[in-house]
Amino acid sequence: MARQMMTGRSVWRGDELARAGDWIFWLDATHKREIADALAHVHRAPLFGFGRDDFPLSATTDLLAQVNTELEDGRGAVRLRGLDVEHYTDDELRQIFWGLGQHLGRPLYQNMSGEIMGEVRDETRDEKPTFIASASGQVQSSRARARSTGPLRFHTDRCDIIALMCVRNGIEGGVSKLASIPTIHNEMLRRRPDLVELLFQDFYRCRPKDEDGVFDQPWFILPVWGERDGKITSQYSRTYVEQAQEFPEVPRLTEAQNAALDLLAEVAEETCLHSPFERGDIQLLNNHVVYHGRTAYADDVAAGRARLLVRLWLATPNSRALPAGFETFWGDIAPGSLRGGVPQRDGRRTPPPATLRRVA
């Protein structure tokens, strides 16, 4: 059966999305007042020591429900804007981000160390690079690359929704790049339908170093693209595909497979949106339909201009069903399930629900 062009609001080009502006949602005065009141309610709580009910919202909950609908059934990308960041400390912004995240979904662990709110910043000044073992020696992990000032290639994270809050910008660069996966699919279908078909077939990928001991082998197999019930999904990082080639038991990438990945990257660059962060912006992306990357950036630490984003991985109640076989990566393919993230050694993907009463 021949592949069909995809349709709907998730099919967009960057210039079109920039003109429409409908992916940007604004916090109004009511929302901002509710957020300030909710923060006052939890100001003595540990950062992750409160849940949804402890961060009470009303009108803002309605807005966040619209955000979740837009992420799953609309553009797949939302920029939430308008937070009065000058009124809050960095720690208070983290509390606000955590509280809003509780109303959007279930936060997931991001590594085997139990990290639940990641920091995206330049760690090369305070941390040695992380390496993974390979047949040909040691290769710097993509996690270490992500936490430097360098550019990032288009990829997805291992969750239904990735949320990033801009706490501070650097002095230049760090522009967010977003590309519609359905648009890439359609453009590749016009040019090279044979390569499209390859992306629906298995690729070998390397598992991150910190998952050693959790899985039987340091690599896994999954298509770049899958489809179920008329909805596409993608799990993709070319870095992990390349690193899997370091293992002698993994088959070599074919010329056609490399051509498919090259064309995917080429079309993503041609069709993407470049959107700089403003301080206080919260960017939310559906990883099934949007690739993200960024340009390189520069900091001025002495001037207090060091870029800092904080990150949540979320499993959302309205997520799509995934194709059979994708449980290898996701853990569960049922719609609305608790899936994704990095399972801990006890199998948990998310911390137990917290309330102020339990930490008082």
NUVO-279531 format. One record per residue (C-alpha): residue number from 0; residue in three letters; x, y, z. Coordinates in nm, 4 decimals. Example, Ala and Ser with C-alpha at 12.3 -4.5 7.8 and 13.67 -1.06 7.14 Angstrom:
# residues 2
   num   residu         xx         yy         zz
     0      ALA     1.2300    -0.4500     0.7800
     1      SER     1.3670    -0.1060     0.7140
***
This chain:
# residues 360
   num   residu         xx         yy         zz
     0      MET     0.0000     0.0000     0.0000
     1      ALA     0.1430     0.3342    -0.1078
     2      ARG     0.2137     0.5962     0.1558
     3      GLN    -0.0279     0.8902     0.1596
     4      MET     0.0395     1.2579     0.2168
     5      MET    -0.0334     1.3672     0.5715
     6      THR    -0.2785     1.6468     0.6365
     7      GLY    -0.3943     1.8646     0.9253
     8      ARG    -0.2530     2.1438     1.1382
     9      SER     0.0588     1.9452     1.2281
    10      VAL     0.1722     1.9958     0.8659
    11      TRP     0.3469     2.3338     0.8608
    12      ARG     0.6563     2.5107     0.7388
    13      GLY     0.8532     2.7459     0.9578
    14      ASP     0.7717     3.0600     0.7618
    15      GLU     0.4010     2.9740     0.7693
    16      LEU     0.4040     2.9119     1.1441
    17      ALA     0.5884     3.2382     1.2075
    18      ARG     0.3299     3.4333     1.0070
    19      ALA     0.0309     3.2610     1.1685
    20      GLY     0.1656     3.3048     1.5213
    21      ASP    -0.1046     3.0701     1.6487
    22      TRP     0.1460     2.8460     1.8242
    23      ILE     0.2132     3.1218     2.0799
    24      PHE    -0.0206     3.1176     2.3825
    25      TRP    -0.0209     3.4172     2.6166
    26      LEU    -0.0659     3.4341     2.9921
    27      ASP    -0.3089     3.7139     3.0741
    28      ALA    -0.3448     3.9080     3.3983
    29      THR    -0.5749     3.6447     3.5511
    30      HIS    -0.3333     3.3623     3.4714
    31      LYS    -0.0388     3.5532     3.6152
    32      ARG    -0.2265     3.6373     3.9337
    33      GLU    -0.3267     3.2719     3.9795
    34      ILE     0.0315     3.1575     3.9282
    35      ALA     0.1600     3.4085     4.1847
    36      ASP    -0.1032     3.2943     4.4367
    37      ALA    -0.0220     2.9264     4.3738
    38      LEU     0.3481     2.9970     4.4253
    39      ALA     0.2741     3.1635     4.7576
    40      HIS     0.0895     2.8478     4.8599
    41      VAL     0.3972     2.6252     4.8048
    42      HIS     0.6806     2.8677     4.8779
    43      ARG     0.7992     2.6670     5.1807
    44      ALA     0.7764     2.3306     5.0018
    45      PRO     1.0757     2.1489     4.8518
    46      LEU     1.0910     2.1950     4.4760
    47      PHE     0.9494     1.8524     4.3907
    48      GLY     0.7561     1.8179     4.7162
    49      PHE     0.4163     1.9291     4.5939
    50      GLY     0.1593     1.8083     4.3459
    51      ARG    -0.1144     1.9423     4.1234
    52      ASP    -0.3653     1.9973     4.4047
    53      ASP    -0.1067     2.1982     4.6013
    54      PHE    -0.0619     2.4402     4.3100
    55      PRO    -0.4239     2.5490     4.2613
    56      LEU    -0.5185     2.7054     3.9311
    57      SER    -0.8555     2.7694     3.7693
    58      ALA    -0.8526     2.9783     3.4538
    59      THR    -0.4912     2.8743     3.3943
    60      THR    -0.5919     2.5068     3.4078
    61      ASP    -0.8332     2.5753     3.1229
    62      LEU    -0.5516     2.7371     2.9246
    63      LEU    -0.3207     2.4417     2.9888
    64      ALA    -0.5922     2.2013     2.8723
    65      GLN    -0.5995     2.3985     2.5455
    66      VAL    -0.2207     2.3659     2.5296
    67      ASN    -0.2423     1.9861     2.5632
    68      THR    -0.5041     1.9710     2.2872
    69      GLU    -0.2899     2.1855     2.0601
    70      LEU     0.0111     1.9636     2.1245
    71      GLU    -0.1678     1.6395     2.0408
    72      ASP    -0.4208     1.7446     1.7769
    73      GLY    -0.2895     2.0779     1.6471
    74      ARG     0.0508     2.2220     1.5596
    75      GLY     0.2379     1.9948     1.8013
    76      ALA     0.4313     2.2977     1.9271
    77      VAL     0.3350     2.5674     2.1789
    78      ARG     0.5279     2.8652     2.3151
    79      LEU     0.3674     2.9832     2.6423
    80      ARG     0.4645     3.3460     2.6938
    81      GLY     0.3975     3.6388     2.9287
    82      LEU     0.5274     3.5253     3.2673
    83      ASP     0.6566     3.8231     3.4697
    84      VAL     1.0000     3.6717     3.5285
    85      GLU     1.1431     3.9881     3.6848
    86      HIS     0.9206     3.9256     3.9888
    87      TYR     1.0745     3.5855     4.0660
    88      THR     1.4050     3.4285     4.1628
    89      ASP     1.5485     3.1386     3.9639
    90      ASP     1.4281     2.8946     4.2297
    91      GLU     1.0786     3.0422     4.2221
    92      LEU     1.0717     3.0051     3.8446
    93      ARG     1.1581     2.6380     3.8910
    94      GLN     0.8698     2.6004     4.1350
    95      ILE     0.6319     2.7665     3.8893
    96      PHE     0.7540     2.5414     3.6097
    97      TRP     0.7061     2.2332     3.8256
    98      GLY     0.3579     2.3467     3.9272
    99      LEU     0.2487     2.4116     3.5684
   100      GLY     0.3972     2.0777     3.4647
   101      GLN     0.1803     1.9017     3.7237
   102      HIS    -0.1256     2.0360     3.5408
   103      LEU     0.0014     1.9191     3.2012
   104      GLY     0.1062     1.5613     3.2732
   105      ARG     0.3293     1.3298     3.4771
   106      PRO     0.6990     1.4299     3.4967
   107      LEU     0.9406     1.1506     3.4014
   108      TYR     1.2924     1.0622     3.5101
   109      GLN     1.5511     1.1884     3.2589
   110      ASN     1.8437     0.9641     3.3556
   111      MET     1.9419     0.6813     3.5880
   112      SER     2.0417     0.9306     3.8560
   113      GLY     1.6759     1.0168     3.9049
   114      GLU     1.6954     1.3630     3.7490
   115      ILE     1.3416     1.4922     3.7144
   116      MET     1.4022     1.8557     3.6108
   117      GLY     1.7027     1.8809     3.3849
   118      GLU     1.9161     2.1897     3.3302
   119      VAL     2.0232     2.2816     2.9786
   120      ARG     2.3334     2.4945     3.0182
   121      ASP     2.7049     2.4947     2.9463
   122      GLU     2.8508     2.2347     3.1822
   123      THR     3.1905     2.2185     3.0161
   124      ARG     3.3243     2.4616     3.2753
   125      ASP     3.2325     2.2396     3.5688
   126      GLU     3.2061     1.8842     3.4442
   127      LYS     3.4277     1.6426     3.2537
   128      PRO     3.2753     1.5100     2.9301
   129      THR     3.0717     1.1919     2.9614
   130      PHE     3.1875     0.8962     2.7511
   131      ILE     3.0345     0.5672     2.6444
   132      ALA     3.2309     0.2501     2.5803
   133      SER     3.2438     0.1296     2.2203
   134      ALA     3.4216    -0.1258     2.0103
   135      SER     3.6644     0.1361     1.8790
   136      GLY     3.7331     0.3097     2.2086
   137      GLN     3.5300     0.5822     2.3801
   138      VAL     3.2837     0.8214     2.2197
   139      GLN     3.1610     1.1421     2.3832
   140      SER     2.7956     1.1013     2.4714
   141      SER     2.5231     1.3143     2.3143
   142      ARG     2.4153     1.4159     2.6653
   143      ALA     2.7526     1.5850     2.7141
   144      ARG     2.7172     1.7594     2.3784
   145      ALA     2.3675     1.8799     2.4702
   146      ARG     2.5057     2.0480     2.7810
   147      SER     2.7635     2.2597     2.6042
   148      THR     2.7383     2.5777     2.3944
   149      GLY     2.7478     2.3909     2.0650
   150      PRO     2.4667     2.3468     1.8124
   151      LEU     2.2297     2.0520     1.8377
   152      ARG     2.1064     1.8506     1.5427
   153      PHE     1.7364     1.7799     1.5008
   154      HIS     1.6169     1.5073     1.7348
   155      THR     1.3387     1.3973     1.9677
   156      ASP     1.3548     1.3356     2.3421
   157      ARG     1.2255     1.0181     2.5031
   158      CYS     0.8853     1.1440     2.6170
   159      ASP     0.5502     1.2444     2.4713
   160      ILE     0.6005     1.6125     2.5588
   161      ILE     0.9230     1.8019     2.6268
   162      ALA     0.8849     2.1304     2.8140
   163      LEU     1.1637     2.3906     2.8340
   164      MET     1.1550     2.7112     3.0377
   165      CYS     1.4031     2.9879     2.9573
   166      VAL     1.5329     3.1138     3.2919
   167      ARG     1.8124     3.3183     3.1304
   168      ASN     1.9554     3.3765     2.7850
   169      GLY     2.3221     3.4016     2.6970
   170      ILE     2.4624     3.6949     2.5056
   171      GLU     2.3900     3.5510     2.1608
   172      GLY     2.2660     3.2439     1.9774
   173      GLY     2.0821     2.9479     2.1225
   174      VAL     1.7966     2.9915     1.8757
   175      SER     1.5395     2.7128     1.8944
   176      LYS     1.4845     2.5244     1.5660
   177      LEU     1.1573     2.3347     1.5182
   178      ALA     1.0568     2.1176     1.2236
   179      SER     0.7258     1.9452     1.1502
   180      ILE     0.7741     1.5705     1.1047
   181      PRO     0.4571     1.5343     0.8889
   182      THR     0.5909     1.8125     0.6641
   183      ILE     0.9266     1.6334     0.6326
   184      HIS     0.7401     1.3106     0.5530
   185      ASN     0.5371     1.4789     0.2784
   186      GLU     0.8324     1.6558     0.1178
   187      MET     1.0411     1.3374     0.1178
   188      LEU     0.7446     1.1500    -0.0305
   189      ARG     0.7444     1.3971    -0.3199
   190      ARG     1.1187     1.3611    -0.3801
   191      ARG     1.2168     1.0083    -0.2785
   192      PRO     0.9317     0.7770    -0.1757
   193      ASP     1.1799     0.4889    -0.1658
   194      LEU     1.3732     0.6600     0.1133
   195      VAL     1.0531     0.7361     0.3043
   196      GLU     0.9799     0.3652     0.3157
   197      LEU     1.3216     0.2968     0.4654
   198      LEU     1.2469     0.5286     0.7583
   199      PHE     0.9497     0.3081     0.8497
   200      GLN     1.1927     0.0163     0.8844
   201      ASP     1.4298    -0.0705     1.1687
   202      PHE     1.7420     0.1271     1.2574
   203      TYR     1.9881     0.0262     1.5292
   204      ARG     2.0470     0.2837     1.8046
   205      CYS     2.2881     0.3042     2.0990
   206      ARG     2.1496     0.3308     2.4517
   207      PRO     2.2956     0.6041     2.6761
   208      LYS     2.5735     0.4955     2.9093
   209      ASP     2.3687     0.5557     3.2244
   210      GLU     2.1232     0.2828     3.1216
   211      ASP     2.3881     0.0115     3.1564
   212      GLY     2.2604    -0.2753     3.3651
   213      VAL     1.8946    -0.1875     3.3081
   214      PHE     1.8728    -0.3453     2.9624
   215      ASP     2.0247    -0.6671     2.8297
   216      GLN     2.2221    -0.4966     2.5546
   217      PRO     2.3569    -0.1457     2.4897
   218      TRP     2.1641    -0.1015     2.1654
   219      PHE     1.8049    -0.1402     2.0494
   220      ILE     1.6115    -0.1536     1.7220
   221      LEU     1.3300     0.0827     1.6233
   222      PRO     1.2069     0.2498     1.3040
   223      VAL     1.2642     0.6244     1.2709
   224      TRP     0.8960     0.6662     1.1803
   225      GLY     0.5837     0.4736     1.2678
   226      GLU     0.2133     0.5227     1.2077
   227      ARG    -0.1028     0.4120     1.3828
   228      ASP    -0.4626     0.5259     1.3442
   229      GLY    -0.3517     0.7849     1.0884
   230      LYS    -0.1045     0.9517     1.3288
   231      ILE     0.2711     0.9501     1.2817
   232      THR     0.5302     0.9056     1.5532
   233      SER     0.9068     0.9439     1.5431
   234      GLN     1.1888     0.8614     1.7807
   235      TYR     1.5096     0.9963     1.6374
   236      SER     1.8616     1.0994     1.7204
   237      ARG     2.1174     1.0480     1.4474
   238      THR     2.3904     1.0578     1.7099
   239      TYR     2.2603     0.7393     1.8698
   240      VAL     2.2273     0.5766     1.5268
   241      GLU     2.5898     0.6632     1.4529
   242      GLN     2.7119     0.5470     1.7933
   243      ALA     2.5429     0.2092     1.7466
   244      GLN     2.7821     0.1529     1.4570
   245      GLU     3.0624     0.1257     1.7134
   246      PHE     2.9342    -0.2173     1.8177
   247      PRO     3.0679    -0.4954     1.5918
   248      GLU     2.7494    -0.7034     1.6164
   249      VAL     2.5343    -0.4188     1.4787
   250      PRO     2.4850    -0.4321     1.0974
   251      ARG     2.6485    -0.1514     0.8993
   252      LEU     2.4243     0.1281     0.7779
   253      THR     2.3510     0.0913     0.4093
   254      GLU     2.4094     0.3639     0.1537
   255      ALA     2.0325     0.4001     0.1158
   256      GLN     1.9802     0.4312     0.4927
   257      ASN     2.2393     0.7069     0.5136
   258      ALA     2.0770     0.8783     0.2159
   259      ALA     1.7405     0.8674     0.3932
   260      LEU     1.8871     1.0243     0.7080
   261      ASP     2.0686     1.2860     0.4996
   262      LEU     1.7492     1.3847     0.3186
   263      LEU     1.5547     1.3970     0.6463
   264      ALA     1.8097     1.6429     0.7875
   265      GLU     1.8139     1.8464     0.4652
   266      VAL     1.4361     1.8851     0.4526
   267      ALA     1.4205     1.9631     0.8247
   268      GLU     1.6644     2.2522     0.7727
   269      GLU     1.4693     2.3777     0.4702
   270      THR     1.1316     2.3772     0.6436
   271      CYS     1.2115     2.4590     1.0068
   272      LEU     1.1123     2.7529     1.2244
   273      HIS     1.3880     2.9572     1.3907
   274      SER     1.2480     3.1003     1.7132
   275      PRO     1.4670     3.2701     1.9782
   276      PHE     1.3676     3.2259     2.3401
   277      GLU     1.2549     3.5208     2.5467
   278      ARG     1.3224     3.5023     2.9189
   279      GLY     1.0319     3.3253     3.0879
   280      ASP     0.9137     3.1479     2.7718
   281      ILE     0.7949     2.7911     2.8143
   282      GLN     0.8273     2.5843     2.4974
   283      LEU     0.6298     2.2601     2.4742
   284      LEU     0.6736     2.0105     2.1917
   285      ASN     0.5032     1.6859     2.0989
   286      ASN     0.8013     1.4613     2.0223
   287      HIS     0.5893     1.2430     1.7934
   288      VAL     0.5370     1.5247     1.5416
   289      VAL     0.8097     1.7886     1.5977
   290      TYR     1.1887     1.7640     1.5775
   291      HIS     1.3892     2.0213     1.7693
   292      GLY     1.7459     2.1480     1.7615
   293      ARG     1.9282     2.4733     1.8286
   294      THR     2.2030     2.6999     1.7074
   295      ALA     2.5275     2.7456     1.9017
   296      TYR     2.5287     3.0116     2.1725
   297      ALA     2.7689     3.2229     2.3769
   298      ASP     2.7651     3.3171     2.7453
   299      ASP     2.9173     3.6003     2.9440
   300      VAL     2.9417     3.4502     3.2927
   301      ALA     3.1070     3.7589     3.4448
   302      ALA     2.8137     3.9731     3.3320
   303      GLY     2.5578     3.7234     3.4641
   304      ARG     2.4514     3.6293     3.1113
   305      ALA     2.4858     3.2496     3.1222
   306      ARG     2.2097     3.0680     2.9362
   307      LEU     1.9899     2.8424     3.1490
   308      LEU     1.6891     2.6417     3.0426
   309      VAL     1.5127     2.3967     3.2717
   310      ARG     1.3488     2.0891     3.1240
   311      LEU     1.0622     1.8561     3.2062
   312      TRP     0.9726     1.5340     3.0280
   313      LEU     0.5996     1.4689     3.0494
   314      ALA     0.3659     1.1771     2.9883
   315      THR     0.0307     1.3346     2.9043
   316      PRO    -0.3208     1.1937     2.9499
   317      ASN    -0.4223     1.2619     2.5871
   318      SER    -0.1176     1.1061     2.4154
   319      ARG    -0.1596     0.8987     2.0999
   320      ALA    -0.1495     0.5216     2.0590
   321      LEU     0.1822     0.3960     1.9218
   322      PRO     0.2515     0.1166     1.6721
   323      ALA     0.3147    -0.2387     1.7855
   324      GLY     0.6823    -0.2908     1.8638
   325      PHE     0.7411     0.0616     1.9924
   326      GLU     0.7107    -0.0619     2.3514
   327      THR     1.0789    -0.1574     2.3145
   328      PHE     1.1595     0.2094     2.3632
   329      TRP     0.8485     0.3575     2.5249
   330      GLY     0.7548     0.0816     2.7694
   331      ASP     0.3838     0.1134     2.6824
   332      ILE     0.2085     0.1954     2.3562
   333      ALA    -0.1455     0.2501     2.4870
   334      PRO    -0.2856     0.6029     2.4484
   335      GLY    -0.2599     0.8126     2.7632
   336      SER    -0.0255     0.5662     2.9337
   337      LEU     0.2642     0.6445     3.1657
   338      ARG     0.5513     0.5878     2.9233
   339      GLY     0.8857     0.7206     2.8102
   340      GLY     1.1545     0.8649     3.0309
   341      VAL     1.4368     0.6556     3.1765
   342      PRO     1.3106     0.3715     3.3969
   343      GLN     1.4963     0.3381     3.7248
   344      ARG     1.6337     0.0084     3.8534
   345      ASP     1.3071    -0.0571     4.0336
   346      GLY     1.1142     0.0009     3.7094
   347      ARG     0.9656     0.3380     3.8074
   348      ARG     0.9474     0.6043     3.5375
   349      THR     0.8206     0.8847     3.7613
   350      PRO     0.8355     0.9691     4.1324
   351      PRO     0.5342     0.8843     4.3493
   352      PRO     0.2829     1.1690     4.3719
   353      ALA     0.3896     1.4333     4.6243
   354      THR     0.1707     1.6556     4.8398
   355      LEU     0.2463     1.9272     5.0915
   356      ARG     0.0995     1.7072     5.3619
   357      ARG     0.3592     1.4348     5.2959
   358      VAL     0.6563     1.6703     5.3214
   359      ALA     0.5321     1.8944     5.6018
***
